[in-house]
Amino acid sequence: MSAGTGVSVWRQPSQVWAVAFACVVAFMGIGLVDPILPAIAESLQASAVQTELLFTSYLLVTGLAMLVTSWISSRIGAKATLLIGLGLIVVFALLCALSGSVDAIIAFRAGWGLGNALFISTALATIVGAASGGSGAAIILYEAALGLGIAIGPLLGGILGEVSWRGPFFGVVALMAIAFVAVLTLLRGPFEKREPMPLSAPFRALRRPALAILAIAALFYNIGFFVLLAFSPFPLGFGALGIGLTFFGWGVALAVASVWIAPLLLRRFARTTVMLGVLPLLAIDLVAAGILVANPAALVACIVVGGLVLGVMNTVLTESVMEATDFPRSVASSAYSAVRFLGGAAAPPIAALLWHAYGPSIPYLFAAASVAVAALVIAVGRKTLRRIDDTESDAAEEAIALLIGEAA
C-alpha cells in the first residue's frame, strides 16, 4: 500500500513509528476506564455520579487545554511538547493506579487530560514532518493509530480490569513510559516550522458565526456521544471483560465509519446534508437504547450501531469546522474542541443523576433530545454554513486538520 508517491506507507523512519505507537496508547485513554467504572464504584464505595466524574475531569481539562496547546508548542517546540504530554500521562496514570479514593482519581484524571491534550495536539504535525511518502502516508498512519487506539482501549481495560480496577492504569503507565523513551531517543531534528500563536486566536475564531454554530451543535452532539460511551457500562450489567468487548466492537465500528463510510458519503452529498441525515439516525438509536435498556443483547447492538453513526458524524462535523472560517485550521480545531468537550464533560454525571432519579431509560432519552437539538442548530444555521458546502480545499491539509479535531 502506498500514498500515491511510490513510497510504501509502512516503510517509515523509526521516529515516525515511535510517535505513532504513542498515538495508539494516547487514544486508548479515551475508553480505557469504561469497563472498570462499575468495579471502581464497588471497590471504592463510590456512587455512579462520582465515578462518571472520571470522564468529566479528563474531558474538561483536555478541551480547555486545547485552547493553549498551539501557543505552547509554537514556543517550546514539538519534541518538548510531546515529551511533557507523555510525562504527564505517565505520572497521573500512576497516581490513579495508586489512589485509595474516587475523589483522588477524579483529580488525577484531570492531570491526565492535560498531558493528553499536549501530546495529541502535536503528534500529527510531527508525523507529517518525519514521514516518508509525504502527508498522504502520514495521514494513513495516523488514521490507523486513531482506529487502533479507540478500539483497543476498552478491550485492554476490560482484560486488565478482570484482575483489578487498578490494572488498566498500570497498563497505561507501562505503555506510555515505553513511548516516552522511544520519542526521547528516536525523535531527532526539526519536523515543523511554527509561527508563534497568540493566546487570543481561538477566542476570536469563535466569534465567526459559522464556527460558533458548529461548536454549539457539537456541544449537544457530544452529550449523546458520551452518554452512550460513559453511562452504558452501568445498565449493561457485565463484568469488566464483557464491557470491554462491547466497546471494542463500538470502537471498531466508529473507526471503520470514520475512515471509510464518511468519505464515501461526502463524495455524494454536501456536508450539511450528511449531518442532517446522520443526527436523526443517532437520536433514533439512542431512543432505541432507552427502550431496550433492560435487554443486554439489544443494548449491545444499539451501542455498536451507535459507533457507526458516531464515526460518520465525527468526521463530517470536524471537517466542516476546518472550512468554517479563514483562521488557521489548527486554531479553528482548538476553539471548536474546547466548546464541544463541555458537552462531553457534563454528560456522564448528568446521565447518572437521571438514572437514579428516573430509571435507566431516561439518560438515553436525554441524550437523544440533545442530539435533536444539535440537528436543529444545523438546520436553522444552514444558510450561514453554506461556506462548508461550497469550499473546495486541499485534500491533504483538510485531512490533517480533520484528524487533529477527531483526536482532541
N, C-alpha and C positions, 0 to 999 in steps of 0.2 A: 504493500500500500504506500502511495506517495502523495505528496501535497501538491502535485502538479508541477514540480520543478525538476523531476528526475531523481530526487533525493528521497530515500526511504524515510518515512515518518519515524520509524523505530531506530534508525541509526543516528543517535544523538550523543553529544558530549556528556561526560559524566556529571557536569554541573546541572544540566537540564534534568537528568534523572533524579538527582538529589532534591531539587525543588519540586519536581512532580510527585515524588514519594511523600514529601512533606505536605503537599496539597491534599493527597488522598487522606492522610491522617487528620489534617485540619477539617476537611469536610465531614469526616466521620463524627466529629464532635457535635454536629447538628442533631443527630438522632441517637447518640450513644447512651444517654441517660434514660431514653424512653422505656426500655424493657425493665429497668430497675426502679422505676418510680413506686410501684406498689411495695417492693421489698424495702425501700428506704422508709416509706411511710410506716411499715410494720416494725422494722428494726429500731428506728429512732423515735417511735411513738409520735409521729407527726401526722397532721391532717392532710387531706388531699390538696387543700389550698396551699399549705406550706410547701409541699413537695412540688407543686406546679410552679412555685416561685423560682425553682431552679432554672426553668426556661426564661422566666421574666427577667431575672437579673442578667443572665447571659445575653439575651436578645436586646435588652435596653441599652446596655453598655456597648455591645457590638455596633448597634445602629448609631448611637451618639458619637462613638469614636470615629465612625466613618467620616464625620464632618471635619476631622483634623488629620487624618492619616496622610492625605496628599500633601498637606502643609509640612508634616514631619518628614516624610520620605524625600521630599524635594530639597530638604536641607541637610539631612544626615546620610542620605544615600540608600540604595535599595538593599544592599547586603546587611548593613547595620539594622535597618528596619525589620528585615526578615528575622535576624537573629534575636532582636529584642522581643518580637512577637512570639517566636518559638520558645524562648526562655521563659516568658511569662506563662505560656500554656503549661510548660513542664512544672513550674513552681506551683501554680494554682491547682493543677490537676492532682499533684501530690498532696497538697493541703486538703483537697476534697477527700482523697482516699484516707487520710489520717484523721478526719474530723469525727467528733463524737456527737454532734448535734446538727439538725437540719438547718438551723439558722447560720451556722458556720459554713455549711456547704453552699447555701444561697449567696453568702458574701464572696466566697472564693470563686464561684461560677462567674461572678461579675468581673473579677480579675482575668479569668479565662477568656471572657468575651473581649476584653481589651486586647489581649495578645492575639486572639483570632482576627480581629479587625486589622491590626497592624500587619500581620502576615499575609492574609488573603488579599488585601488591597494592593500589595506589592508583588505578589508571586507571579501573576500572569505577565506583567511587564518584564520581569526578569527572564522568564522562559522565552518570551518573544525575542529578547535581545541576544539570547545564547543559543537558540535552536538552529539546527541545520535545516535547510529547506524553506526558510522564510516563515512569515507569520502563519501561513496555512498549516504547516506542520505543527507549529506551537499551539494553534487553536485546537487541532485534533487531540494532541496530548493533554491539553488542559480539560477538554470535554471528557476524555477518558478518566482523568483523575477525579473530576467532579462526580461522574456517574458511579465510579467505584466507591468513593467515599460515602456518598449518600446511601448506597445500598449496603455496604459492609458495616457501617456504624451501628445500626440497630442489631444486626446479626452478631457482631462481636460483643456488643453489650449484653445480648441475651445469653451467649455461651459463657462469658466470664461471670455474668450475673447469677448463673446457676450455682456457682461456687460461693460467691459473696457479692453483696452490692458494692463492695469496695473494689472488686476485680476490674471492672471497666475503667475506673480511674487509674489504677496501677498500670493497666494496659496502655493507656494514652501516655502516661509518663515514660514508659519504656520506648514506645514507638517515636514519640516526639524528641526524646533525648538522642535517639539514633539519627533522626532528621536534623537536629541541631548540629551534631558533629559532622554530618555529611555536607550541610551547607557551609559550615565554617571551613572545612578543609578543601572542598571541591569547587566552591564558587569563587572564581577569580576574575578580575578585570571589570571594566565599566560596561554595563549592559543597557543603559538607558541614559538619555540626557533630559533633564527636567528643568523647567523654569520654576523658580520659587513661586508657590501658590499663596495668594493672600487668604487669611482666615475667613474673610467675609464672602468669598466666592460662592460656596454652597447656599448661603442665605440669600444672596442676590439672585441666584438661579431659581429659587422657589418663588420669587416674585413674578416669574413669567407664567401667564395663565395656563398654557398647555401643560407645563411641568407640574404646576400646582394641582390641576385636575387629575393627572395620572397618579400623583403622590397620594391624594385623598382616596382615590379608588383603590390604590394598593394597600392603604391602611385598613380599609374594610375587608378587602380580599384576604389579607394576611390573617385576619381573625378566623376566617374559615379554614385557612391552611393549618394554623396552629391548634385549633380545636381538634381537627382530625388527627394531627400528629401527637399532641401532648395530652389530650384528655382520653383518647381511645384506650390506652392501656388499662384504665380502671374498669370500664364496663366489660371489656373483653374477658376478664377473669382468668387469663392464662398465667402460667409461670413466666419467668424471665425469658426462657428459650422460646416459648410459644409466641410471646410478644415480639421477640427479636426476629423470628421467622416471618411473622406477619408484616413487619415493617421493612424487612428485606425485600419482600415482594412489592411493597409500596415504593421503595427506593428504586428498584429496577424499573418499575412502570414509569416513575417520574423521569428517570434518566433517558429511557427509550423515547418517551414523548418529547422531551426537550431537544434531543439530538436529531431525531428522525421525523416524528409526526408534525411538529410545529413548522419546520421548514417546508414540508410538503403543502401544508395549508396556506402558508404565506405566499407560495408561488401562484395560488389560485385566487386568494381573497385579500382584500385590504385589511390592515391591522385592526382597525376599529370593528370591522365586520367579524373577524375571528374572535375578538374579545367579547362582543355582544352575543356570539353564539356559544362560547365556552362557559362564560359565567353562569348563565341559567342552567347549564348541564351540571356544573358544580353544586349549585343550590339544590337541584333535584337529588343529586347523590347524597347530600347532607340530610335532606328531608328523609330519604330512604333509610339512612343510617339511624336517624332518630326513631323511625317507626319500627325498625327491625333490630333495635339495640339489644333486645333480650335473646336474640338468636346469634351465638358467636360466629357460626359459619357465614351467615348473611352479613354480619358486621365486617368480617374479614374481607368479603367480596366488595363491600362498599369502600373500604379503605384502599384496596388495590386499584379499583376503578377510579377512586379519587386521585390516586397517584398519577394516572394517565392524564386526567384533566388538569391537574395542577402543573404537570410538566409542560403542557402546551401553554398554559396561561403565564407561567413564569417567563418563558422565552419571549412570547409576544409582548407582554407588558414591559419587560425590561428593554427590549429592542425599541419599543415605542418611545421610551424615556430618552434614549440616545438621540432621537431625531426631534425631540420636542422643543429644543432651544438651540441657539447658536453658541452657547457656552461650551467649553471643552467637555468631552464626554465623561471624563473622569470626575469632573465637578458635578455634572448632572446626575451621575450614578450615585455619588456620595450623598447629595441632597435628598434624592428620592429614597435611598436606603434608610436614611435616618428617620424619615416620616413613616415608611411602611413598617419598620420594625417596632414602632409604637403600638401598632395593632397586634403584632406577634407577641409583644411583651405583655399586653393586657389580657389577651385571650385565655391563656391557661388558668389563671386564678379565677377569672370570671366564670369560666366553664365549671370549675369545681364548686364554686358557690351556688350556681344554678342547679347543679346536680344534687347537692344536699338539700336545697330548698324545695325543688320541684320534681326531682327524679332524673334518670339518665337520658331521657329523650330530649329534654329542653335545651341542653347545651348545643346539640346538633341543630335544633330549630333556630336557636340564636345565631349560630354560625351561618345557616342558610339565609337568614334575614340580612345579615351583614354582607354576604356575597351579593344579594339582591340590591342592596344599597350601592355597592361598587358598580354593578351593571347600570343602575340608574344614573350614577355620576358620569359614566362614559357616554350614555345615551344623551343626556342633557348637554354635555360638553362636546358633542361630536363635531360641531362646526368649528369650534376652537381647535380641535385636534386634527383638522384637515391636513395640516403640515406632515403629520406622521404617516399619512396615507399617500401623499404626493411625492415625498422626498425619495430620491434615488441616491444611495450613498455607497461609498467604497466598502466592498464586502468584508475585506479583512479588518478594517478599522471598526466596522459595525459589530462583527463577531467578537472582537477583543473586548469592546465596551460591554457588550451583552453578557459575556461570561463573567466579567467583573461584577456586574449587577446581580447575576444569579448567585454568585458565591457569597455575597455580602451578608 
